[in-house]
Amino acid sequence: LETIGDALRATGVPEDALELTVAGRGRSTTSGYEARWGIFLQWCRAEGVNTSAITVENALSFLAHLFHNKGAAAATLSVYVAAIGAFLPSLGGRSLGSDPRVALLLRGARRQRPPQRPVVPKWDLQVVLSSLQGPPYEPPDRASLATWSRKCAFLLTLCSGARGSELAGLGFLDRVHV
């Protein structure tokens, strides 16, 4: 199976419904799945796996390979599960993603390599307030309406007791000239 269309055809989707069924996924999703399927097939061939009789165990070994040898995160493994599952109609009556062994592997990957949460950038209120007293915010007759609007929005948000993460989420701190 080379494409998502081939995989759907193999599951019994009629030719007159194939184009519409393929369009059920976005173009970028389809191309991403096809690229990951190609990587999986390359691995299968290198490991001597019969690509016409792929098993859940083969997929598990491949996912473990990605995790241990390529440093893939659990989220990446999940995308591979979805991609491989799109090409395999069913394995033992269920989808690849619903196999309890696959779920355990993904859970184990999350535990061994937890996702890295983005840290809100640190900022110093005194530095920010000092910068608001100079260009491009001051003098008032030289500041644009957009600049004054940002300054007012920031000061109102600050007075409302907003947390630093909320202020950073507004993107204001990226634009402050220090």
Secondary structure, DSSP 8 states (H G I E B T S, - for coil): --SHHHHHHHTT--HHHHHHHHTTS-HHHHHHHHHHHHHHHHHHHHHT--TTS--HHHHHHHHHHHHHHH---HHHHHHHHHHHHHH-S-BTTB-GGG-HHHHHHHHHHHHHS-----------HHHHHHHTTSTTT-STTTS-HHHHHHHHHHHHHHHTT--HHHHHHTTHHHH---
